[in-house]
Amino acid sequence: FPVTIRFLRINAIASTTNAIGSISCGNSDKTQTYSLIPIGTSRSSATFYTVPNGYTFYLTQVNAYTNQNGNQYSNYRSYTKTPAGLITTILQFPLVSGYNSVKIVPRPYVQKTDIQWQFNSSATSQIGAQIEGYLIPN
């Protein structure tokens, strides 16, 4: 059904059962997919976050894991986009099997900042990420 409300982002879509086929959310022209539930799962997944207005997000830990082997590899990138549109790459490097980063001093991200943790792979493989932090009112 068509939705006429404007949204900044679709954080997640979910189903009460595992999808028999892919379930997607997109524009009315069906030319862009904004979120997807893969076959055999019940939830979309993405690794981005927008810090709510009036809060600061303190990143404490990032973990990433993959089932790759041999000559396969992935690339990892984290970047931010400020409300003014400034994009900063925080970190970018190849990832072979896993990545763990525990922040001794949590990294602050101010209100309205978009944070993305992105992965791509040289082969068909699965990559999972766990992002942890604190959301504190300003």
Phi, psi and chi 1 to 4 in degrees:
 res  aa     phi    psi   chi1   chi2   chi3   chi4
   1 PHE       -  143.5   62.2   92.3      -      -
   2 PRO   -72.4  139.6   13.1  -15.4      -      -
   3 VAL  -114.7  129.2  176.7      -      -      -
   4 THR  -103.5    2.3   56.7      -      -      -
   5 ILE   -82.8  139.8  -58.5  169.9      -      -
   6 ARG   -90.9  134.0  -64.8 -177.1   59.6   90.8
   7 PHE  -123.7  152.5  -65.0   94.0      -      -
   8 LEU   -76.0  -40.3  174.0   63.0      -      -
   9 ARG  -161.5  153.0  160.2  172.7  -55.9  114.8
  10 ILE  -100.5  109.7  -61.8  169.4      -      -
  11 ASN   -73.8  -38.5  -71.0  -43.7      -      -
  12 ALA  -165.5  152.2      -      -      -      -
  13 ILE  -126.6  149.7   56.4  175.9      -      -
  14 ALA  -143.8  159.3      -      -      -      -
  15 SER  -130.7  156.6  172.2      -      -      -
  16 THR   -82.1   -8.7   56.6      -      -      -
  17 THR  -135.5  165.2   60.7      -      -      -
  18 ASN   -68.3  138.2  -70.6  -20.2      -      -
  19 ALA   -68.9  131.3      -      -      -      -
  20 ILE   -78.8  -35.7  -64.5  171.4      -      -
  21 GLY  -127.9  171.0      -      -      -      -
  22 SER   -64.9  139.2  -66.0      -      -      -
  23 ILE  -114.1  125.5  -60.2  172.0      -      -
  24 SER  -127.1  157.1   63.9      -      -      -
  25 CYS  -119.0  128.6 -121.6      -      -      -
  26 GLY  -154.9 -168.6      -      -      -      -
  27 ASN   -78.9  166.6   64.3  -10.0      -      -
  28 SER   -66.8  -24.3   59.8      -      -      -
  29 ASP   -79.8   -7.5  -63.5  -26.1      -      -
  30 LYS    59.9   34.0  -61.8 -176.6  180.0 -179.1
  31 THR  -105.6  -12.4   57.4      -      -      -
  32 GLN  -133.5  135.5  -67.1 -176.9  -20.0      -
  33 THR  -105.0  125.2  -60.9      -      -      -
  34 TYR   -96.0  -30.6  -58.8  130.2      -      -
  35 SER  -155.1  152.6 -169.9      -      -      -
  36 LEU  -145.7  135.6  175.8   80.9      -      -
  37 ILE  -101.2  114.3  -60.9  175.1      -      -
  38 PRO   -68.1  158.5  -15.7   27.8      -      -
  39 ILE   -54.6  135.7  -64.9  170.6      -      -
  40 GLY    83.1    3.4      -      -      -      -
  41 THR  -123.8  173.4   64.9      -      -      -
  42 SER  -119.9    8.2   63.5      -      -      -
  43 ARG  -154.2  145.0 -176.3  174.7  175.2   85.9
  44 SER   -77.8  163.7   63.5      -      -      -
  45 SER  -143.5  140.6   63.1      -      -      -
  46 ALA  -154.2  156.4      -      -      -      -
  47 THR  -121.0   72.4   50.8      -      -      -
  48 PHE  -141.9  159.7   57.3   79.8      -      -
  49 TYR  -155.9  138.4 -176.4   67.8      -      -
  50 THR  -109.9  123.6  -59.6      -      -      -
  51 VAL   -69.2  124.5 -179.3      -      -      -
  52 PRO   -63.1  152.7  -18.6   29.4      -      -
  53 ASN   -59.8  134.1 -170.3   27.4      -      -
  54 GLY    88.4    7.4      -      -      -      -
  55 TYR  -131.8  161.3  -71.0   82.6      -      -
  56 THR  -123.7  134.0  -60.7      -      -      -
  57 PHE   -98.6  129.5  175.0   69.2      -      -
  58 TYR  -110.2  107.1  -67.3   90.5      -      -
  59 LEU   -72.9  126.4  178.4   67.7      -      -
  60 THR  -112.1  -26.6   58.5      -      -      -
  61 GLN  -160.9  143.1 -177.5  165.9  -59.8      -
  62 VAL  -131.2  126.5  176.1      -      -      -
  63 ASN  -123.8  136.8  -62.5  -48.6      -      -
  64 ALA  -137.2  141.5      -      -      -      -
  65 TYR  -137.6  149.4  -53.5   96.7      -      -
  66 THR  -143.0  157.5  180.0      -      -      -
  67 ASN   -99.2   22.0   64.4  -14.7      -      -
  68 GLN   -72.1  159.2  -61.3  174.3  140.2      -
  69 ASN  -152.1  169.7   55.5   47.5      -      -
  70 GLY    64.2 -127.3      -      -      -      -
  71 ASN   -90.4    6.1  -66.4  -30.8      -      -
  72 GLN   -74.4  151.1  -59.9  169.9  -15.8      -
  73 TYR  -154.6  164.2   65.7   90.6      -      -
  74 SER  -127.2  162.7  -65.4      -      -      -
  75 ASN  -114.5  138.5  -69.8  -53.8      -      -
  76 TYR  -116.3  138.7  167.2   72.8      -      -
  77 ARG  -146.5  134.7  176.3  174.6   84.0  152.5
  78 SER  -121.7  137.5   68.0      -      -      -
  79 TYR  -149.3  163.7   77.0   91.3      -      -
  80 THR  -125.1  157.9   61.4      -      -      -
  81 LYS  -135.0  120.3 -177.9  177.2  179.9 -176.5
  82 THR   -78.8  165.7   66.9      -      -      -
  83 PRO   -58.5  -25.7  -23.7   31.6      -      -
  84 ALA   -80.6   -6.0      -      -      -      -
  85 GLY    96.6    2.2      -      -      -      -
  86 LEU   -73.2  122.9  179.4   65.4      -      -
  87 ILE  -103.4  129.3  -64.5  173.4      -      -
  88 THR  -127.4  124.6  -57.0      -      -      -
  89 THR   -80.0  120.1  -61.2      -      -      -
  90 ILE   -83.7  -43.4  -55.4  -60.1      -      -
  91 LEU  -157.3  142.1 -176.1   62.1      -      -
  92 GLN  -151.4  127.1 -176.4  171.8  -30.3      -
  93 PHE  -167.2  163.1   66.3   88.9      -      -
  94 PRO   -74.9  147.3   19.2  -23.6      -      -
  95 LEU  -127.6  123.2  168.8   69.2      -      -
  96 VAL   -93.1  -54.7  176.9      -      -      -
  97 SER  -130.8  -37.3   60.7      -      -      -
  98 GLY  -160.0  162.2      -      -      -      -
  99 TYR  -144.6  134.4  169.4   71.9      -      -
 100 ASN  -138.8  126.4  176.2  -98.4      -      -
 101 SER  -134.3  111.1  175.0      -      -      -
 102 VAL  -104.4  122.4  176.8      -      -      -
 103 LYS   -83.9  119.3  -48.3  -62.7 -176.2 -148.0
 104 ILE   -65.0  -44.5  -57.5  -57.4      -      -
 105 VAL  -111.2  114.5  176.1      -      -      -
 106 PRO   -55.8  141.5  -25.1   34.9      -      -
 107 ARG   -87.1  120.8  177.6  175.5  -72.2  148.7
 108 PRO   -83.8  143.7   28.2  -31.3      -      -
 109 TYR  -129.2  123.6  -65.2   90.8      -      -
 110 VAL   -77.2  166.9  -61.3      -      -      -
 111 GLN   -52.1  144.8   63.6 -172.4    8.0      -
 112 LYS    69.1    9.1  -59.7 -178.9 -176.4  178.3
 113 THR   -80.9  132.5  -62.0      -      -      -
 114 ASP   -89.1  130.0  -71.3  -35.4      -      -
 115 ILE  -119.3  132.8  -47.5  164.5      -      -
 116 GLN  -129.1  137.4  -70.4 -166.0   27.6      -
 117 TRP  -116.7  114.6  -62.8  -89.2      -      -
 118 GLN  -118.8  148.5  -60.7  178.7  -26.0      -
 119 PHE  -137.5  142.6  -58.0   88.2      -      -
 120 ASN  -135.8  164.2   67.7    5.9      -      -
 121 SER  -133.9  150.9  176.0      -      -      -
 122 SER   -80.4   -9.6   65.0      -      -      -
 123 ALA  -146.3  170.8      -      -      -      -
 124 THR   -72.9  108.4  -57.2      -      -      -
 125 SER  -150.1  171.1   60.9      -      -      -
 126 GLN  -108.4  139.3  -63.8 -174.9    9.7      -
 127 ILE  -130.1  129.9  -58.6  170.3      -      -
 128 GLY  -121.3  147.9      -      -      -      -
 129 ALA  -136.2  146.9      -      -      -      -
 130 GLN  -127.0  122.3  174.2 -173.7    3.1      -
 131 ILE  -116.6  130.1  -43.3  -58.9      -      -
 132 GLU  -129.5  147.7  -63.6  179.5    4.3      -
 133 GLY  -177.9 -175.0      -      -      -      -
 134 TYR  -118.9  139.7  -62.5   98.9      -      -
 135 LEU  -108.0  113.5 -171.8   60.6      -      -
 136 ILE  -117.9  132.0  -53.9  -67.3      -      -
 137 PRO   -61.4  142.9  -15.4   25.4      -      -
 138 ASN   -69.8      -  -68.0  -21.8      -      -
